[in-house]
Amino acid sequence: QVGLVETGGGLVQPGGSLRVFCAASGRTSTIYAMAWFRQAPGKEREFVACINPLGDRTRYADSLNGRFTISRANAKNMVSLQMNSLKPEDTAVYYCAADRFASTMESEYDYWGQGTQVTVSS
């Protein structure tokens, strides 16, 4: 079993930047692909970004237009999401997910964190 914990959410002004983190615990001898999804109020959860176990392949939602960057931190089962030029529509609960293979599909991930709130507002 794998546990995921997200940290780093908060309130940021439009145009600002924020970085959120996700750390895996438990069965971490396996290196997992990790991803970020988000769910805005009244909307379905949507894909944001994912990274493969080696950390050399990433994918992003087209709507982000290059504003976000996913990367693996020094501990291999830790991932961060750098968010720049934030907009009010980026306001959502951001969830970390992990599984053996990277995917843009929510259904492909067995392990999920509890989420961290990101609010973009002046």
C-alpha positions as CSV (number, residue, x, y, z in Angstrom):
1,Q,0.0,0.0,0.0
2,V,1.2,3.5,-0.8
3,G,0.2,6.7,1.0
4,L,0.5,10.1,-0.7
5,V,0.6,13.4,1.1
6,E,0.3,16.8,-0.6
7,T,1.7,20.0,0.8
8,G,2.2,23.5,-0.3
9,G,-1.2,24.7,-1.2
10,G,-2.5,28.1,-0.2
11,L,-3.8,31.5,-1.3
12,V,-2.0,33.4,-4.1
13,Q,-2.8,36.5,-6.1
14,P,-3.5,36.3,-9.9
15,G,-0.2,36.3,-11.8
16,G,1.6,34.8,-8.8
17,S,3.4,31.5,-8.4
18,L,3.0,28.5,-6.1
19,R,4.7,25.1,-5.7
20,V,2.9,22.1,-4.4
21,F,4.6,18.9,-3.3
22,C,3.6,15.3,-3.0
23,A,5.5,12.6,-1.0
24,A,4.8,8.9,-1.1
25,S,5.2,6.6,1.8
26,G,4.8,2.9,2.4
27,R,5.8,0.6,-0.4
28,T,8.3,3.0,-1.9
29,S,10.8,0.4,-3.1
30,T,8.9,0.6,-6.3
31,I,9.4,3.8,-8.2
32,Y,6.1,5.1,-9.3
33,A,4.8,7.3,-12.1
34,M,3.2,10.3,-10.5
35,A,0.6,12.8,-11.6
36,W,-1.4,15.8,-10.6
37,F,-5.1,16.2,-11.1
38,R,-7.3,19.0,-9.9
39,Q,-11.0,19.6,-9.1
40,A,-12.6,23.0,-9.1
41,P,-15.8,23.7,-7.3
42,G,-18.8,22.2,-9.2
43,K,-16.5,20.6,-11.8
44,E,-15.2,17.1,-12.4
45,R,-11.6,16.2,-11.6
46,E,-9.3,16.9,-14.5
47,F,-5.7,15.9,-15.5
48,V,-3.0,18.5,-14.9
49,A,0.4,16.8,-15.4
50,C,2.2,13.5,-15.1
51,I,5.8,12.3,-14.9
52,N,7.2,8.8,-15.6
53,P,9.2,6.8,-13.0
54,L,12.6,7.9,-14.4
55,G,11.6,11.5,-14.5
56,D,12.5,12.0,-18.1
57,R,9.1,12.1,-19.6
58,T,6.3,14.5,-18.8
59,R,2.8,15.3,-20.1
60,Y,0.6,18.3,-19.5
61,A,-3.0,19.4,-20.0
62,D,-3.1,21.5,-23.2
63,S,-5.0,24.2,-21.4
64,L,-2.1,25.0,-19.2
65,N,-0.1,26.6,-22.0
66,G,3.3,25.9,-20.4
67,R,2.5,27.6,-17.1
68,F,3.0,24.5,-14.9
69,T,6.1,22.3,-14.5
70,I,6.1,18.8,-12.9
71,S,9.3,17.4,-11.6
72,R,10.7,14.8,-9.3
73,A,12.5,15.9,-6.2
74,N,15.7,14.3,-4.8
75,A,13.7,11.5,-3.2
76,K,12.4,9.6,-6.1
77,N,8.9,9.1,-4.9
78,M,8.4,12.8,-4.3
79,V,7.1,15.1,-7.0
80,S,6.4,18.8,-7.2
81,L,4.2,21.0,-9.4
82,Q,5.5,24.5,-10.0
83,M,2.6,26.8,-11.0
84,N,3.3,30.2,-12.6
85,S,1.2,33.0,-13.9
86,L,-1.7,31.7,-11.9
87,K,-5.3,32.6,-12.8
88,P,-8.5,32.5,-10.8
89,E,-9.6,29.6,-12.9
90,D,-6.7,27.6,-11.5
91,T,-8.4,27.6,-8.1
92,A,-9.0,24.0,-7.2
93,V,-8.1,21.1,-4.9
94,Y,-5.0,19.6,-6.4
95,Y,-4.6,15.9,-6.0
96,C,-1.5,13.7,-6.3
97,A,-1.8,10.3,-7.8
98,A,0.7,7.4,-8.3
99,D,0.9,4.1,-10.1
100,R,3.3,2.0,-12.1
101,F,2.8,3.8,-15.4
102,A,2.2,7.4,-16.3
103,S,-1.2,8.2,-17.7
104,T,-3.4,11.2,-18.3
105,M,-6.4,9.1,-17.2
106,E,-7.7,9.3,-13.7
107,S,-8.9,5.7,-13.8
108,E,-5.3,4.4,-14.3
109,Y,-4.1,5.5,-10.9
110,D,-4.6,3.3,-7.8
111,Y,-3.1,5.6,-5.2
112,W,-4.4,9.1,-4.4
113,G,-3.6,11.8,-1.8
114,Q,-6.2,13.8,0.1
115,G,-5.6,16.9,-1.9
116,T,-4.4,20.4,-1.2
117,Q,-6.4,23.6,-1.8
118,V,-5.0,26.2,-4.2
119,T,-6.9,29.5,-4.3
120,V,-6.0,32.2,-6.8
121,S,-7.7,35.4,-5.7
122,S,-6.9,39.1,-5.1
